[in-house]
């Protein structure tokens, strides 16, 4: 199965061109290697809720991505608003995925309890918030990677029991 995947980076410095987006590259590599995903859209936006919301809606509704992976804006700083923006547009949460990411990563790094990312469904798209660092992306995505194909089958209406 070839999954359509979109990557959204929320980063003020990245949006201004002041920082290379290495976290998105980690996402790209993992998605292509582990689940055979095809990146159909990639975007960097500043840490602004309305811009994140607009990008998520376009990725799910216009590009019809099966999976949208966000990176950045998931910690405790004032401008970290990715989870709140995601909540504004999803129809249902998938709390077990976010819990699994936190639980798995906390076994190695107690600071993972400060990660506020959520997972949810909009239409036939699964949205997963990831941290903004390459290491955080790798650890959190690896924690749920084995369940992504089944989750995507369910969300896209292709699941057969």
C-alpha positions, 0 to 999 in steps of 0.5 A: 500500500502506498500511503500519501503523506504530508509533512508540516513543520511549525517553526518560526526560525524555519519559516524565516529560513534561519534553520534547516529543517532536519526533523522533516528529513527524518520523517521523510526517511522513516515514512519512505523506508518503514511504511512505503509512504509517498510525500505529497506535500511539505510545508514550513509555517511559523508557530501561528495557530491560524497558519497551522490550522490552514495548512492542516486543512489544506493537507487533509481536505485538498491534498487528501493525505492519508497521514499528516505528520507535524513536527515542532510546536509541541512543548511548553513555550508560549508559541508552541501551539501545534496541539491546540491548532490540531485540536481545532480541526480534528473530528476525533482524537486518537489518544492511545497513539500519543500516550504510546509515544510519551510512554515509550520515550519516557523510558529513556528520557523523562523530559518526554512528559513535557511533550504535548503532541496529540493524534487525531482524525480529520475525514480520512486523514490521520494527523500525528504531532511529533516533537521538533528535534530529529531525535524526538521525531525518530523516537516518537515516530518509532514508538507508533510506526508498527501500528500506523499501517493498521491505523491508516487502513481503518481511517481510510476505510480500507480495513478488513477484519 
